[in-house]
Amino acid sequence: MLSNTEIEALEDILFAEPWGDDALDFFGLHGVVCASVVGPVGLDTQAIFRLATGTDQVPDQGIPEVFGRCVTKLAEELAHSLDMGQALELPEPEDGDPMNALENWCAGFVDTFLEHEEDWVEAASEEETADLLVPMLTLSGLFDDEDFQKVRNSEKLSRQMADAIPDSVTDLYLLFHAPD
């Protein structure tokens, strides 16, 4: 796992001008990296940077070295855990609202899926992929769907969806990365 210093360095980059208003926080970035590892399309550091900051272009001076190093480390740790059959551990906020952090994580994951949706549904059964994405889609807060809102408004149902995420992520990983 990344150290607190590495997480702070990432958030300093994410919240910097000129993209700070549109950027994801660390939890959202973690969701982007996780979707990149889990899904059929592995994203390079530049693509992850663009998704996490909401920018169309990489800065003229390039992506900060610490960003690339931390994203690579995080991706390697996630892939290793999934390869070893370990359940995904979502980052937890040290203080504040854990459901808000989870919503941000889900939003980053779903943004990455939506960016490459065609690849995700072509690489595996569309129905199976959609079923496994339900917890992340529901808790992302990105959709005004009435059923999603009912779940988000229910503490019990929200907790059930949150509890389903690690298994859904593992199953998605296996769906796209298990040997034939």
N, C-alpha and C positions, 0 to 999 in steps of 0.2 A: 504494500500500500504506500501511497505517497505520504511523505512527511508533511507536517503542518507548514513548514517553511516552503515546501514545493507547492502546496495548495495555495498559500498566500501569494507566491510569485505568479502562479497562474491567474489568480483573481486580479492581481495588479495589471496583468496584461489584458485580461478580458474587459475590465472596467476602464481602460485607458481611452483617451480621446483618439480618434473621432468616433469609434464604434461603441463606446461604453454604454450608451443608451439602449442599443439593440442587442447587446451581447447576452449570452447565457451566463449564469454563475457556474461555480465549480460542479454543482450537482447536474446541471444541464450538460456541461462539457463531458462529464462522466457518462451520461446517457448517450451522447453522440459517439464517444469512443466505444462504448459497449455495443451499440448497434453496428458499428463498423466491424467489430470483431465477430459478432454473432451472425450478421447477415451475409448474403452471398457476395457482397461487394466490399472489399477492404479498402478503406479510404486512406490516402496519403495525408501527411501532416498539413499540407496546404488546404486540402478539401475540408479537413476537420477544423482548421482555423477559420475558414470562410463560414462554415455552418455555425460554429460557436460564437463568432463575432457578428454574424449577420451582414458581412460585407461581401461584395462581389469580387474584390481583388485583394491580393496580398500586398502589404505595405511595400513601398519602394526599397526600404532598407531590409526587406525580407521578414520572415517570421522569427521572433526572438528565439535564440538557441534554447533557453530554458523551457519554452513552450514545447518545442519539438522533442526535447529529451524527456520531459514529463509525460507527454502524450504517448510516446513510444514505450516508456516504462509501464504506464497504465495499461496499454493495449497488450503488452507481453504478459503482464500479471493476470489480466482477465482471461486471455487465451489459455494460459497455463492452468489456471483454476478450472476452467471448463474442460480442458483436455484431461485433467485428473479426476473429473466427475464431481468436483466440489460445487456446492450451491453458490450462486452469486451472492456476494455481500454488497448490498447497496451502501453508499456512504451515508453516514448519519451526521446531522448537524450537532455541533457541540452545544449550541444553545438555539433557542428559537423553535420554530414550528416544524416538526418532522414531516407532516403531510405537505407543507409548502415545498420542502426540499424534495420530497418524492414527486410532487407535481412537476417541479423543474427538471428532475431526472427523466421522467416520462416524456416531457415535452422535447427534450434533447434527443431521446431515443426515437420518438415518433417523427420529428423533423428529419432525421437521418433516413428513416424508412421512407417517408414521403418523397424525399429527394431522389430515391432510387427504387421507388415502388414497382416499376415495371420489372426490374431485375429480381426483386423479391418474389413476385408472383409467377415469374417465368421459371425460377429455379426450383420451385416446389409447388405443391398443390395450393392453389389460391385459397381454398376453403380452410385447409389446415393452417396456413400462414395467418389468415384472418382470425381464426379462433385463438391462436396463440398470442396474437397482438391485442386482444380485447382488454386485458388489464392495463396495458400501457396507454392504449387509445382512450380508455375511459378516464383514467386518472390524470392524463396530460392537461386537461383543461382547454385543449385546443378546439374542441367541438361543442356546439350548442345542442347536440342531440338530447332529446328529452330523457331517454333511458340512461344515457351517461350522466346527466345532471341528477337524476334520482339516486343513482349509485353514489355520486360524489356528495350528495346531501345527507346520506345515511352513513353514520359512523361505522356501523356494523358491516355494511356492504363495502364501504371504502376499505376497511381493514381486510376483508376477505380478498378483495382485488389486490391490495398491496401484498398480502401473504402469498398470492399466486404468482407474483412477478418472478421470483427466482426460478421456479419450475418452468414457467413459460420461456424465460430466457435460455435455460438449459435445453429445453425441447427445440427451440428455434435454432440454437447452435448445432444440435445433433441433426436437425432437418437439413441444414445447409452444409454441414462439414463431416458428417459420418461417412466412413468409407462405404462404397457401394456393395 
